[in-house]
Amino acid sequence: MKTFNNHTVRDYATMTVAILLSAAGVYFFKFPNNFSTGGVTGLSVVVAHLLPWISATGLSNLLNIALLVIGLMVLGRDFGVKTIYGTLLFTGLLFVFEHFIPLSRPLTDQPFMELMFSMLMTAVGGGLLFSVGASSGGTDVVAMILKKYTRIYSIGAALLMVDLAATIATFFVFDVKTGLFSLFGLIIWGAVLQASLNTLMQQRYFHIITTDDELIRQFIIHEVGRSATLFDGHGAFTGEQRSLIITVVNSRQAVLLRNFIRENSPDSFMLITNTSDVVGKGFRSIM
């Protein structure tokens, strides 16, 4: 049985905050304004308008639970615990919001402002979930099934087409204004999600050319808490022996390492590059 450690606790704490943000953005800003920006919640906005006996919240919860059951039946052990937790928490929060904070109309008379809040909250929430390899269920479950059992190479593009179709339907089910808001919201959501991912997952990639390789190696291992790879080399102009140290650290660790080298090995040469896609032991793998 898998034991909980600090890393696991941190992941689930991040998921909880992310899903709270997403659920609040959906319930308080997306549903009351009939914004359909794709996914299960976007589809629920459109269908619930055609079926007045069920709310968008209720339909969203039914679809999410149905997809959760299908995912468990079809994927079995491949269905992640984090996806189960995310789906149940998301549907639970929507249920609590609807029963304890019922809304019959938008919170304000400023739909554009509410659109921005909805997209920012759901996009940042989505970015946090993605950064810990989790999801809140919904169409992500469909993607998992398609990935395992089909030869569709661009699942992301297929799901985007579904999202776009739900958004376009808003023009016909509601009105042009709501459709334009939804379409613009879908674009903003994608941009903010990508920006959130870049910020959350950004790492610093160091190339250090130095003669103080042992001093820097010890600092990286014992003070920064990372590892590194060392290569032997020599200067092209001087012909002197040099070491090339390569390491990847987070933003806070990068400040420590850079300041240490500046103070203790001022003749060292550093190349520092930002990267948000690091795959391997000690880092998350994005599939």
C-alpha positions in Angstrom: 0.0 0.0 0.0 1.3 3.4 -1.0 2.2 5.5 2.0 1.7 9.3 2.3 4.8 11.4 2.5 5.4 15.2 2.4 5.3 15.2 -1.4 2.0 13.4 -1.5 0.4 15.7 1.1 1.7 18.7 -0.9 0.2 17.4 -4.1 -3.2 16.8 -2.6 -3.2 20.2 -0.8 -2.4 21.8 -4.2 -5.2 19.8 -5.8 -7.7 20.9 -3.2 -6.8 24.6 -3.7 -6.9 24.2 -7.5 -10.3 22.5 -7.5 -11.8 25.0 -5.0 -10.7 27.8 -7.4 -12.1 26.0 -10.5 -15.4 25.1 -8.8 -15.9 28.7 -7.5 -15.1 30.1 -10.9 -17.5 27.8 -12.6 -20.4 28.1 -10.1 -20.3 31.9 -9.3 -19.3 33.3 -12.6 -19.6 30.8 -15.5 -23.0 29.2 -14.8 -25.0 32.3 -13.9 -23.9 34.1 -17.2 -24.3 31.0 -19.4 -20.7 31.1 -20.5 -20.0 27.9 -22.4 -16.2 27.6 -22.8 -16.0 23.8 -23.4 -15.6 20.8 -21.2 -18.3 19.1 -19.2 -19.3 22.4 -17.5 -19.6 24.2 -20.8 -21.7 21.4 -22.3 -23.9 21.5 -19.2 -24.6 25.2 -19.7 -26.0 24.6 -23.2 -27.9 21.4 -22.5 -29.4 22.6 -19.2 -30.9 25.6 -21.0 -32.7 23.1 -23.3 -33.8 20.9 -20.3 -35.2 23.4 -17.8 -36.0 20.7 -15.3 -32.2 20.3 -14.4 -29.7 23.0 -13.5 -26.3 23.3 -15.1 -24.7 22.3 -11.7 -26.8 19.2 -11.5 -26.2 18.2 -15.1 -22.4 18.8 -14.7 -22.3 16.6 -11.6 -24.3 13.8 -13.3 -22.0 13.9 -16.3 -18.8 13.9 -14.1 -20.0 11.0 -12.0 -21.0 9.1 -15.1 -17.6 9.6 -16.7 -15.9 8.7 -13.4 -17.8 5.3 -13.3 -17.1 4.7 -17.0 -13.4 5.5 -16.4 -13.2 3.1 -13.5 -14.9 0.3 -15.5 -12.9 0.9 -18.7 -9.5 1.8 -17.3 -9.4 -0.1 -14.1 -6.1 0.2 -12.3 -4.9 2.7 -15.0 -7.5 5.2 -13.6 -5.6 7.4 -11.3 -6.5 8.0 -7.6 -5.9 11.7 -8.2 -8.5 11.8 -10.9 -11.0 10.1 -8.6 -10.3 12.6 -5.8 -10.5 15.5 -8.2 -13.8 14.4 -9.7 -15.5 13.8 -6.3 -14.2 17.0 -4.8 -15.3 19.1 -7.8 -18.8 17.6 -7.9 -19.0 17.8 -4.1 -18.1 21.5 -4.1 -20.6 22.3 -6.8 -23.3 20.5 -4.9 -22.5 22.4 -1.7 -22.5 25.7 -3.5 -25.8 25.1 -5.2 -27.5 24.1 -1.9 -26.1 26.6 0.5 -25.4 29.6 -1.9 -28.2 29.4 -4.5 -27.9 31.8 -7.4 -30.8 32.9 -9.6 -28.8 35.5 -11.5 -25.3 36.8 -12.1 -23.5 38.4 -9.1 -23.1 41.7 -10.9 -24.3 43.5 -14.0 -20.7 43.4 -15.5 -20.6 40.2 -17.7 -17.1 41.0 -19.0 -15.6 41.3 -15.5 -17.3 38.0 -14.5 -16.0 36.3 -17.6 -12.4 37.4 -16.7 -12.9 36.1 -13.1 -14.3 32.8 -14.4 -11.5 32.2 -16.9 -8.7 33.3 -14.5 -9.9 31.1 -11.7 -10.5 28.0 -13.8 -7.3 28.4 -15.8 -5.1 28.9 -12.7 -6.9 25.9 -11.1 -6.2 23.9 -14.2 -2.6 24.8 -14.3 -2.1 23.9 -10.6 -3.8 20.5 -11.3 -1.6 19.8 -14.3 1.5 20.7 -12.4 0.9 17.8 -10.0 -0.3 15.4 -12.7 -4.0 15.6 -11.7 -7.3 16.6 -13.1 -10.9 17.3 -12.0 -12.3 14.6 -14.3 -14.8 15.5 -17.0 -13.4 15.4 -20.5 -10.0 14.4 -19.1 -11.5 11.0 -18.5 -12.5 10.8 -22.2 -9.0 11.8 -23.1 -7.5 9.0 -21.0 -9.8 6.4 -22.6 -9.1 7.7 -26.1 -5.3 7.6 -25.4 -5.5 4.0 -24.3 -7.8 2.5 -26.9 -7.6 4.5 -30.0 -5.0 5.6 -32.5 -6.0 9.3 -32.3 -2.6 11.0 -32.2 -3.8 14.5 -31.3 -6.2 13.9 -28.5 -5.8 17.5 -27.3 -6.9 18.7 -30.7 -9.9 16.4 -30.7 -11.0 17.6 -27.2 -10.4 21.2 -28.3 -12.8 20.6 -31.2 -15.4 19.4 -28.7 -14.9 22.4 -26.6 -15.2 24.7 -29.6 -18.4 23.0 -30.7 -20.0 23.6 -27.3 -18.9 27.2 -27.4 -20.3 27.8 -30.9 -23.6 26.2 -29.8 -24.0 29.1 -27.4 -24.6 31.4 -30.3 -27.7 29.4 -31.2 -29.0 28.4 -27.8 -28.6 31.8 -26.2 -27.7 34.9 -28.2 -24.8 36.4 -30.1 -23.6 38.4 -27.0 -23.3 35.3 -24.8 -21.7 33.4 -27.7 -19.1 36.1 -28.3 -18.3 36.2 -24.5 -18.0 32.4 -24.5 -15.7 32.3 -27.5 -13.5 35.1 -26.2 -13.4 33.3 -22.8 -12.2 30.1 -24.4 -9.3 32.0 -26.0 -8.5 33.7 -22.7 -8.7 30.5 -20.8 -6.2 28.8 -23.0 -3.7 31.7 -22.8 -3.9 32.0 -19.0 -3.7 28.2 -18.6 -0.5 28.2 -20.7 1.0 31.1 -18.8 0.1 29.5 -15.4 1.8 26.2 -16.5 4.9 28.1 -17.6 5.1 29.9 -14.3 4.3 26.9 -12.1 6.7 24.5 -13.8 9.5 26.8 -14.7 13.0 25.6 -13.8 16.5 27.0 -14.2 19.0 25.2 -16.3 22.7 25.9 -15.4 25.8 25.5 -17.5 28.7 26.3 -15.2 32.3 26.5 -16.6 34.7 26.5 -13.7 38.0 25.5 -12.1 36.2 25.3 -8.7 34.2 22.2 -9.7 34.5 20.5 -6.3 33.5 23.6 -4.3 30.4 24.1 -6.5 29.6 20.4 -6.6 29.5 20.2 -2.8 27.3 23.3 -2.6 24.8 21.9 -5.1 24.5 18.6 -3.3 24.6 19.6 0.3 23.1 23.2 0.3 20.9 23.3 -2.8 19.7 19.7 -2.4 20.1 18.8 -6.1 22.5 16.7 -8.2 24.6 17.7 -11.2 26.6 16.2 -14.1 30.3 17.1 -14.6 32.3 17.0 -17.8 36.0 17.6 -18.3 37.1 20.2 -20.8 39.6 22.9 -21.6 39.5 26.5 -22.7 39.8 27.0 -26.4 42.0 30.1 -26.1 44.1 29.3 -23.0 44.1 25.5 -23.2 43.6 25.3 -19.4 41.6 22.5 -17.8 38.0 23.4 -17.0 35.0 21.5 -15.7 31.5 21.9 -17.1 28.8 21.5 -14.5 25.2 21.0 -15.7 22.3 21.1 -13.2 18.6 22.0 -13.1 17.0 23.7 -10.1 13.9 25.7 -9.2 13.7 29.5 -9.0 14.6 29.7 -5.3 17.5 27.3 -5.6 18.8 29.2 -8.7 19.2 32.4 -6.6 21.2 30.5 -4.0 23.4 28.8 -6.5 24.0 32.0 -8.6 24.8 34.1 -5.5 27.2 31.4 -4.1 29.1 31.2 -7.4 29.4 35.0 -7.7 30.8 35.3 -4.2 33.0 32.2 -4.0 34.0 31.6 -7.6 33.9 34.9 -9.5 35.9 33.6 -12.4 33.4 30.9 -13.2 31.2 31.4 -16.3 27.5 30.7 -16.0 24.8 30.2 -18.6 21.3 30.2 -17.0 18.3 29.2 -19.1 14.6 29.0 -18.2 12.8 25.8 -19.0 9.4 24.4 -18.1 9.7 20.9 -19.6 12.1 18.8 -17.5 11.6 15.0 -17.7 13.5 12.5 -15.6 14.2 11.4 -12.1 13.5 14.1 -9.5 11.3 16.0 -11.9 7.7 15.5 -13.1 7.1 13.8 -16.4 4.3 15.4 -18.5 2.7 12.8 -20.8 
